[in-house]
Amino acid sequence: MDTKTKNLTLRISDRDKVSLQRAAQLQGSNLSEFILKAARQSAQEVLAQQSSFQLSSQQMQAFLDALDQPAKDIPNLRELFQTPPPWD
């Protein structure tokens, strides 16, 4: 488990604080643990949306069929990969 050494400060309304405290209490945790858990779950969902996608079975088959096709020769792309990058 990571050692918690950093602080995070939030500005929230009284209404939000009361709501969050009640929810945390119902789950048997303190406010910090409750907020961190919810924020971590939300972050994981956002990150997962950026790294995965879902396809229907028909879309998946079309995707697999496209992968099975031979690579297309695109002269401009071939030239681009043969050109040294500007930072070299």
C-alpha positions as CSV (number, residue, x, y, z in Angstrom):
1,M,0.0,0.0,0.0
2,D,1.2,3.5,-0.8
3,T,2.3,5.7,2.0
4,K,0.1,8.8,2.1
5,T,2.3,11.8,2.3
6,K,0.5,14.4,0.2
7,N,-2.4,16.7,1.0
8,L,-5.2,17.7,-1.3
9,T,-7.5,20.7,-0.4
10,L,-11.0,21.1,-1.7
11,R,-13.4,24.1,-1.5
12,I,-17.0,22.8,-1.3
13,S,-20.3,24.1,-0.1
14,D,-21.7,23.3,3.3
15,R,-24.4,21.3,1.6
16,D,-21.9,19.1,-0.3
17,K,-19.8,18.6,2.9
18,V,-22.9,17.4,4.9
19,S,-23.9,15.1,2.1
20,L,-20.4,13.6,1.8
21,Q,-20.1,13.2,5.5
22,R,-23.4,11.4,5.7
23,A,-22.5,9.1,2.9
24,A,-19.1,8.3,4.4
25,Q,-20.6,7.6,7.8
26,L,-23.1,5.2,6.2
27,Q,-20.2,3.3,4.6
28,G,-18.3,3.3,7.9
29,S,-15.5,5.4,6.7
30,N,-14.2,8.9,7.3
31,L,-14.6,11.7,4.9
32,S,-11.1,11.6,3.5
33,E,-11.3,7.8,2.8
34,F,-14.7,8.2,1.2
35,I,-13.7,11.0,-1.1
36,L,-10.4,9.3,-2.0
37,K,-12.2,6.1,-2.8
38,A,-14.8,7.8,-5.0
39,A,-12.2,9.9,-6.8
40,R,-10.0,6.9,-7.4
41,Q,-12.9,4.9,-8.9
42,S,-13.8,7.9,-11.1
43,A,-10.2,8.2,-12.3
44,Q,-10.0,4.5,-13.1
45,E,-13.2,4.8,-15.2
46,V,-11.9,7.8,-17.1
47,L,-8.5,6.2,-17.8
48,A,-10.2,3.0,-18.9
49,Q,-12.3,4.9,-21.4
50,Q,-9.1,6.2,-22.9
51,S,-7.4,2.8,-23.2
52,S,-10.1,0.4,-24.3
53,F,-13.1,0.3,-26.6
54,Q,-16.1,-2.0,-27.1
55,L,-17.2,-3.4,-30.4
56,S,-20.3,-5.4,-31.4
57,S,-19.6,-8.9,-32.7
58,Q,-20.1,-7.5,-36.3
59,Q,-17.7,-4.6,-35.7
60,M,-15.2,-7.0,-34.1
61,Q,-15.3,-9.3,-37.1
62,A,-14.7,-6.3,-39.5
63,F,-11.8,-5.2,-37.3
64,L,-10.2,-8.7,-37.4
65,D,-10.8,-8.9,-41.1
66,A,-9.0,-5.6,-41.6
67,L,-6.1,-6.8,-39.5
68,D,-5.8,-9.9,-41.7
69,Q,-5.4,-7.8,-44.8
70,P,-1.9,-7.2,-46.2
71,A,-0.4,-3.8,-45.3
72,K,-1.0,-1.1,-47.8
73,D,2.0,0.7,-49.3
74,I,1.7,4.4,-48.6
75,P,4.7,6.1,-50.2
76,N,4.4,9.3,-48.1
77,L,4.2,7.3,-44.9
78,R,7.2,5.1,-45.9
79,E,9.1,8.4,-46.7
80,L,8.1,9.8,-43.3
81,F,9.5,6.8,-41.4
82,Q,12.8,7.0,-43.4
83,T,13.3,10.7,-42.5
84,P,15.3,11.3,-39.4
85,P,13.3,13.1,-36.7
86,P,14.2,16.8,-36.1
87,W,15.4,16.2,-32.6
88,D,18.2,13.9,-33.8
